[in-house]
Amino acid sequence: MNAATISPAGYDDNFLELPLQLPAPHKGIITRELSYTHFTVLLEPVRRLALVTGVNIDGDQLVDVDRGDDWHFDSRIPINEQTGEAVYAKNDLDRGHLVRRRDPVWGDAATARQANADSFAYTNAAPQAGAFNQSKELWLGLEDHVLTYARTNEHRISVFTAPVLSIEDPVYRGTGIPQSFWKIAAWTTTMNGSTVLRSAGFVLDQSPQLADIDLDDAGRRALIDGTPPPLGPYRTYQVPVVDIAVLTGLNLTVLAEADVLAPLPTIRDDAGPRELWVELPEISEVRLEPQPDRLPA
């Protein structure tokens, strides 16, 4: 049974102790809002990839179910607005889950199975380099790390993620291949007797690490040969949420103000691009406590 049949509620704004809306693009951007079990996808129909996804994760109710591998189109929107198997066939590209498969898989057994099946909608995928390295493993483990940290606050988090859709993305089989992905985890905690929102932002970079001339040559060869564009080894960064807003054009003000790395009011106007980005060699380097010198006054 697919999401089109059961009309699931999708991402819940009131899942945390404080309301938190799904990030939205600024006015004028056309999207398709698709609700699934415990998560929602805002699809950009021209790029045929998600502009944003949002999932509610209840760490106390997670359920183990058989993985399956039934990738499918969502019948609620035209197939030509979705990136399907034609992009992934006979190459080294992976169908990268955006909402991680196990994140919405919680609740009673039937709900968990439905959430697992929903996660295999092509609308919840984006092309990623097939090679797996330590940095991608770290990226996939971020939700678990934040859930463990948030265990004293009902073990609940909400996570938003999507590819960074750039006009410079190389095109392969009619689809722009994202060079990077972003993720924001949000949770609530208690501070001075009050419930407050916290967030942490991350970027996964898969852009190729080649000299410009080599990159141009590699791109031309890929175009001629009909192979995927060159992609580099994964690198994961913790970044200011406001930088993700700049990269994506999404309204992330509430999340940026709750950022544990660099809350919005504390960022200097002259801070350069990537100046506050922190490359993460291992999961223990993730910062989930606000930096004392960066707390808003």
N, C-alpha and C positions, 0 to 999 in steps of 0.2 A: 504494500500500500504506500503510495507516495503522498507528498505534502499537499498536492492539488486535491486529493480525495478527502483528507481529514480536516483541512483548514486549521492548522495549529496556531497557537497564539503568538509564537515567536518570542523575541527579546522582550523582557519585562522591565519597564522603567523603574518599578518599585521593588525590585529584587533585593537591593541592598537596604541598609537602614536609612539611607538618604536617597531621594529620587535622583535618577541619573538617566537622561534621555540618550537615545542612540544618536551619535554624531551625525550631523546632516551637512550636505553641501550648501553653499550659498545659493541664493535664489537664481533661477535661470538654468540650473543644471538638471537635465532630465535623468531620472533614475527609475528603476523598477523595484518596488519594495516587495520582497518575498519573505514571508514568515514560514519558519520551520519549527521543529520541536526544540524549544529552549534557545533558538537563535534566529536572527533575521539577517538577510542579505539585501543591501542596496546595490543593485546592478547598474552599471553604466552600459546602456544598450549599444552604443556606437563602438566602444572598445570591447564589448562582450565579456567584460570582467567586472568583478566587484569593486565598487568605489569604497565601500565600508561593510564590514560584518560586525555583529555584536552578539555575544553569547553570555548567558548566565550559567555559572558553574557552582553547584552545591557540592562541596567536597565531602560532606557527610553522607550523601546519598548516591555517590558514583557507583555504577554497576558494571561488572564485566560481562560483555556479550561477545558472541562470535563476530569477528571483524567483517567478513563479507568483502565483496569488491564490486558491487553492482553500481557502477557509475551510470548516471542516467540524466537525460534532459528534464527540465521542469516544464510540464505541459501547460502551465499557466501563462507562459510567454512564448513568442515565436522562437523556433530553433535557431533562426539566423541572428538572434540576439544573444546566443550562448556560444561559448568556446567549447567544442566537443572533441570527440576522439580523433577527428581529422588532423588536429594540431599535434597530438601526442603519438600518433602511430609511427612505428618503424624509425624511431630516433631515440636520443638519450634524454629527452625531456620527461620529467615527472609531472603527474597531476598532483600538484601540491595542495593538500587541504589548507584552507584558510582558517575556518573554525576547525580546530583540531578534532579529529574523529571522536575521541573519548570525552571531550569537554561537555557536550550536551547530554551525554549518556548517563542520566540519573533519574531517580524516581522509581515507580513500580516497573515490573519487568516489561510490560507491553510498551510503556512510554519510552523506556530505555532502548528497546529494540527499534522503535520508530525513529528516535533521535539518531541512532547509529545509521539507519538507512538514509535518513535525510541528509546526513553529512556527505553522502556520495553523490549529491546533485552536482552537475558540472558548474552550476552557478557558485558553488563553494570551492572551486578549484582555480588554480592559476599555474601557468607553466613555470617550472623550476628546474635548475640544473640537476641532472640525475646523480652526480657524484655527491657522496655523503662525507662530511668531515666533522671534526669536533665542534666547530662553531654552529653548524646546523643542529647538531644534537643538543647543544646548549639552548638554541632558539626553541626547539621543540619541548624543552623542559622548563621553560620560564613559568608556565601556568602552575606546574607542580610546586615550583619554588615559592611562588607568591601564595598559593593555597596553604602551604605549610606555615608561612609567616602569618597568614590571616586566620589561623586556626582558633585564636581566642575571640574572633569576631564572627561567630556562626559558620566559619569555614566557607564563606561565600565570597566570590569575586565575579566581576564582569570584565570581559575582555573584548577589545575591539581590534580588528586587524584587516589588512587588505594589501594588495600591491600598490606601489607608488606608480600612478599612471602618468607617464611623461610623453610629450610629443617626440622626444628623442629616442624612445624605445625602438629597437630594431624590429622590423616586420618579418614574420616568418609564416608562410601559409595563410596570409591575410590577417594575422593577429600580431599586435605589438607585444613583444616579450619583455615583461617588466625586469628592470635591472635591480630593483630593491623592493623590500616589503616593510611594513610598519606594524607595530603592535603596541597597544596601551592596555595595561592591567589596572583595574580600579577596585578599591575595597574601602571599608569604613573602619575606623578605630575610635577609641575614646581618648580625648585630650582635655585635661582640666575639667573633667566631669561632663563634657559635651561630646557628641558624636560628630566626627569630622570625616571628610572624604580624603583619600590618598590615591595617588596614581603614579605609575612609572611607565615611561615610554622607551621603545626599542626599535631599532632598524636592523634588518638583515640585508646585507649588500651582496649581490651576486654579479656585480659588474666585473668585466674582465680586467685583470691586472697586467696589462701589456703596454709597451710603449705605443704612443699614438700611431706611428707609422706601421707597427706590427698589427695594431688593432684594425686600422683601415684595411690592410691586406687581408687579414683574417675575415673581416666582414664581407669584403668583396668575394673571397673564395666561397664563403658560405652561401652568398646570394647566387653565385654561378652554379654551385653544386646542389643547391636546393636543400642544404642542411641547416640546422638551427644556428643562430648567431652565436659567436663565442661568448661564453659565460665564465666567470672567474670562481675561485674558491670562496665559499661562504665566509663572511665576516659579520659578527654580531656586535652591535653597539647599544649602550644605554644612552639615550639622547633626551634633551629637553622636549617636553610635549609640544611646546610652541614651535619647535623646528618641524615637527610632524605636521602641524597646521599649515606651515609655509609650504611644505612639500606636497601636501594633498589638496589644499584649498578648502578643507573642512572647518566647520566652526567647532573648535575644541577649547573654548575659553574656560569652561568649568573644569575640565580635566587639566588644563595648563595651570590653573590657579592651585590645583591640588598636587602638583608634581613634587615628588620627594627629591628629585635631582636639582631642579632649578625652577621654583615657582615663578609664574609669569611676572609678578610685580618686581622681582629681584634681578631680572635679566637686564644687563646694560644695553642701552640703545646701540652702542658701538661694538657689541659682541659679533665677531665674524662668523661666517658659516662653519659649522662643525667645531667651533672653538670649545664648546662644552661637551662634545661627544666623548664617550668613554668606551674604548674597545674592551670587550669582555673575553678574556682568555679562558675563564672558567666561571661556573655558576656562582661560586662564592663571592665573586666580585660585584654581583648585582647589589645596588643600593636601594634599600626599601625603607630606611629611616631618613627623615628630613635632615638635611645638613643644617646645623645650628646657625651658621653664618648666612644662610639663605632663606630663613623663615621670614615671611612677610611681617612687617611691624604691626 
